[in-house]
Amino acid sequence: RQMCIRDRNWDVAMFNEMSSCPATMQAAKAADAYGLLPGHSVQQADAEQAYTQSFLGGTPTWVRLPKNQWPESWKGKGYKDPVVPLIRALYGHPDAGLLGNHCEKHLLEKGFTPIKEWRSCYWHERLKLFLVVYVGDFRMAGPQENLAEGWGLIREGIVMGDVEEVGLYLGCKHKVYDAVSPYTGKPVKAMEYDMSEFLDSCLDCLLYTSPSPRD
Protein backbone atom coordinates (compact mmCIF):
# COMPACT_ATOMS: atom_id res chain seq x y z
CA ARG A 1 0.00 0.00 0.00
CA GLN A 2 1.11 3.53 -0.66
CA MET A 3 2.17 5.39 2.48
CA CYS A 4 2.16 9.11 3.17
CA ILE A 5 3.03 11.39 6.05
CA ARG A 6 0.21 13.42 7.54
CA ASP A 7 0.18 16.51 9.73
CA ARG A 8 -1.71 17.14 12.99
CA ASN A 9 -4.92 17.85 11.02
CA TRP A 10 -4.61 14.54 9.15
CA ASP A 11 -3.86 16.35 5.91
CA VAL A 12 -1.02 15.17 3.68
CA ALA A 13 2.10 16.91 5.02
CA MET A 14 3.82 19.28 2.61
CA PHE A 15 7.43 19.44 3.71
CA ASN A 16 7.94 22.96 2.41
CA GLU A 17 5.21 24.08 4.82
CA MET A 18 6.71 22.43 7.90
CA SER A 19 8.83 24.40 10.36
CA SER A 20 11.85 22.12 10.17
CA CYS A 21 13.22 20.54 7.00
CA PRO A 22 16.29 18.44 7.82
CA ALA A 23 19.15 18.05 5.39
CA THR A 24 19.22 15.00 3.13
CA MET A 25 21.74 12.16 3.32
CA GLN A 26 22.91 13.14 -0.17
CA ALA A 27 23.87 16.55 1.17
CA ALA A 28 25.85 14.99 4.01
CA LYS A 29 27.73 12.78 1.56
CA ALA A 30 28.49 15.80 -0.61
CA ALA A 31 30.01 17.44 2.46
CA ASP A 32 32.06 14.30 3.05
CA ALA A 33 33.40 14.40 -0.50
CA TYR A 34 34.29 18.08 -0.12
CA GLY A 35 36.04 17.36 3.17
CA LEU A 36 38.22 14.66 1.57
CA LEU A 37 39.86 17.09 -0.84
CA PRO A 38 43.56 17.84 -0.21
CA GLY A 39 43.97 20.20 2.74
CA HIS A 40 40.33 19.78 3.77
CA SER A 41 38.65 18.01 6.65
CA VAL A 42 35.19 17.11 7.98
CA GLN A 43 34.12 17.85 11.56
CA GLN A 44 30.89 17.63 13.51
CA ALA A 45 29.30 18.95 16.70
CA ASP A 46 25.92 18.84 18.41
CA ALA A 47 23.79 21.76 19.53
CA GLU A 48 23.01 21.28 23.22
CA GLN A 49 19.25 21.00 23.83
CA ALA A 50 18.76 22.15 20.26
CA TYR A 51 15.02 22.76 20.30
CA THR A 52 14.88 24.62 23.60
CA GLN A 53 17.46 27.15 22.43
CA SER A 54 14.76 28.90 20.43
CA PHE A 55 11.36 30.32 21.24
CA LEU A 56 8.28 28.61 19.85
CA GLY A 57 6.53 30.44 17.05
CA GLY A 58 3.28 29.80 15.24
CA THR A 59 0.01 28.92 16.95
CA PRO A 60 0.05 29.47 20.75
CA THR A 61 0.30 26.16 22.59
CA TRP A 62 -0.68 25.30 26.17
CA VAL A 63 0.73 22.24 27.91
CA ARG A 64 0.15 20.28 31.12
CA LEU A 65 2.91 20.10 33.70
CA PRO A 66 3.54 16.94 35.72
CA LYS A 67 3.28 17.51 39.46
CA ASN A 68 6.99 16.99 39.99
CA GLN A 69 7.58 20.05 37.78
CA TRP A 70 5.16 22.36 39.58
CA PRO A 71 6.73 25.47 41.15
CA GLU A 72 6.52 25.80 44.92
CA SER A 73 4.03 28.67 44.57
CA TRP A 74 1.46 26.27 43.08
CA LYS A 75 1.42 23.88 46.00
CA GLY A 76 -1.57 24.19 48.31
CA LYS A 77 -3.56 26.19 45.76
CA GLY A 78 -5.96 23.36 44.98
CA TYR A 79 -4.88 23.04 41.36
CA LYS A 80 -5.92 19.77 39.71
CA ASP A 81 -4.72 19.92 36.10
CA PRO A 82 -3.21 23.35 35.35
CA VAL A 83 -1.88 24.27 31.92
CA VAL A 84 0.79 26.81 31.01
CA PRO A 85 1.86 28.45 27.74
CA LEU A 86 4.69 26.69 25.93
CA ILE A 87 7.37 29.33 25.44
CA ARG A 88 10.39 27.33 24.31
CA ALA A 89 10.30 24.99 21.31
CA LEU A 90 9.67 21.35 22.14
CA TYR A 91 10.68 18.30 20.12
CA GLY A 92 7.74 16.89 18.20
CA HIS A 93 5.73 20.11 18.02
CA PRO A 94 4.76 21.00 14.41
CA ASP A 95 6.05 24.56 14.86
CA ALA A 96 9.27 23.49 16.58
CA GLY A 97 12.59 23.10 14.86
CA LEU A 98 15.92 24.80 15.43
CA LEU A 99 16.29 25.54 11.73
CA GLY A 100 13.00 27.34 11.36
CA ASN A 101 13.97 30.31 13.45
CA HIS A 102 16.91 30.89 15.75
CA CYS A 103 19.55 28.80 13.98
CA GLU A 104 19.02 29.94 10.42
CA LYS A 105 18.75 33.60 11.42
CA HIS A 106 22.05 33.37 13.25
CA LEU A 107 23.83 31.56 10.42
CA LEU A 108 22.70 34.19 7.92
CA GLU A 109 24.04 36.94 10.17
CA LYS A 110 27.43 35.19 10.26
CA GLY A 111 27.84 34.96 6.51
CA PHE A 112 26.46 31.49 5.80
CA THR A 113 24.32 31.46 2.65
CA PRO A 114 21.54 28.88 2.19
CA ILE A 115 21.99 26.43 -0.67
CA LYS A 116 18.71 26.54 -2.56
CA GLU A 117 18.97 23.03 -3.95
CA TRP A 118 19.43 21.52 -0.47
CA ARG A 119 17.47 22.73 2.52
CA SER A 120 19.36 23.10 5.80
CA CYS A 121 22.69 23.37 3.97
CA TYR A 122 24.85 26.49 3.92
CA TRP A 123 27.96 27.85 2.23
CA HIS A 124 30.37 30.41 3.70
CA GLU A 125 32.03 32.14 0.77
CA ARG A 126 34.97 33.77 2.59
CA LEU A 127 35.91 30.64 4.55
CA LYS A 128 34.89 28.19 1.79
CA LEU A 129 32.98 26.08 4.30
CA PHE A 130 30.07 23.73 3.56
CA LEU A 131 27.72 23.32 6.54
CA VAL A 132 25.01 20.66 6.88
CA VAL A 133 22.49 20.90 9.73
CA TYR A 134 20.25 18.00 10.69
CA VAL A 135 18.06 19.24 13.57
CA GLY A 136 20.80 19.63 16.22
CA ASP A 137 23.62 17.82 14.39
CA PHE A 138 26.07 20.15 12.67
CA ARG A 139 28.51 18.79 10.08
CA MET A 140 31.04 21.11 8.42
CA ALA A 141 33.63 20.51 5.71
CA GLY A 142 36.25 22.73 4.16
CA PRO A 143 39.85 23.94 4.43
CA GLN A 144 41.39 22.66 7.66
CA GLU A 145 42.69 26.09 8.64
CA ASN A 146 39.22 27.68 8.40
CA LEU A 147 37.15 25.19 10.37
CA ALA A 148 37.95 26.62 13.81
CA GLU A 149 36.82 30.09 12.75
CA GLY A 150 33.64 28.65 11.25
CA TRP A 151 32.74 26.87 14.48
CA GLY A 152 33.53 30.03 16.39
CA LEU A 153 31.00 31.98 14.33
CA ILE A 154 28.32 29.38 15.02
CA ARG A 155 29.08 29.34 18.76
CA GLU A 156 28.47 33.08 19.00
CA GLY A 157 24.73 32.42 18.89
CA ILE A 158 24.22 28.68 19.44
CA VAL A 159 25.29 26.61 22.43
CA MET A 160 27.36 23.75 21.02
CA GLY A 161 29.07 20.66 22.36
CA ASP A 162 32.67 19.75 21.61
CA VAL A 163 33.80 19.69 18.00
CA GLU A 164 34.87 16.21 16.90
CA GLU A 165 36.44 14.68 13.86
CA VAL A 166 33.95 12.90 11.64
CA GLY A 167 32.59 9.79 13.36
CA LEU A 168 29.11 8.53 14.26
CA TYR A 169 26.46 10.47 12.34
CA LEU A 170 22.79 9.49 12.16
CA GLY A 171 23.51 5.91 13.17
CA CYS A 172 26.35 5.43 10.68
CA LYS A 173 30.06 5.28 11.51
CA HIS A 174 32.24 7.33 9.17
CA LYS A 175 35.87 6.23 8.95
CA VAL A 176 38.48 8.30 7.11
CA TYR A 177 41.58 6.45 5.96
CA ASP A 178 44.48 6.76 3.54
CA ALA A 179 44.21 4.86 0.28
CA VAL A 180 45.62 4.70 -3.23
CA SER A 181 43.44 5.77 -6.14
CA PRO A 182 42.74 2.83 -8.49
CA TYR A 183 42.55 5.36 -11.34
CA THR A 184 45.72 7.42 -10.86
CA GLY A 185 47.79 5.35 -8.45
CA LYS A 186 48.22 8.42 -6.25
CA PRO A 187 47.58 8.55 -2.46
CA VAL A 188 44.14 9.87 -1.53
CA LYS A 189 41.89 10.15 1.50
CA ALA A 190 38.86 7.87 1.47
CA MET A 191 35.80 7.40 3.68
CA GLU A 192 34.04 4.21 4.69
CA TYR A 193 30.41 4.08 5.84
CA ASP A 194 29.93 1.38 8.46
CA MET A 195 26.41 0.54 9.65
CA SER A 196 27.15 -2.95 10.98
CA GLU A 197 26.35 -1.99 14.58
CA PHE A 198 23.03 -0.52 13.51
CA LEU A 199 22.23 -3.71 11.61
CA ASP A 200 23.13 -5.79 14.68
CA SER A 201 20.79 -3.70 16.83
CA CYS A 202 17.97 -4.20 14.30
CA LEU A 203 18.50 -7.95 14.34
CA ASP A 204 18.59 -7.99 18.14
CA CYS A 205 15.31 -6.08 18.21
CA LEU A 206 13.78 -8.46 15.67
CA LEU A 207 14.87 -11.53 17.61
CA TYR A 208 13.63 -10.05 20.86
CA THR A 209 10.18 -9.23 19.50
CA SER A 210 9.69 -12.33 17.33
CA PRO A 211 7.34 -15.01 18.70
CA SER A 212 8.96 -18.09 20.13
CA PRO A 213 8.67 -21.44 18.24
CA ARG A 214 6.07 -22.55 20.80
CA ASP A 215 3.79 -19.72 19.68
PyMOL commands that set and color helices and strands:
alter all, ss='L'
color gray80, all
select helices_A, chain A and resi 15-17+25-35+51-53+67-69+72-74+99-109+144-155+196-209
alter helices_A, ss='H'
color red, helices_A
select strands_A, chain A and resi 40-46+62-64+83-85+112-114+121-124+129-134+137-143+164-165+168-169+172-180+187-194
alter strands_A, ss='S'
color yellow, strands_A
deselect
rebuild
show_as cartoon
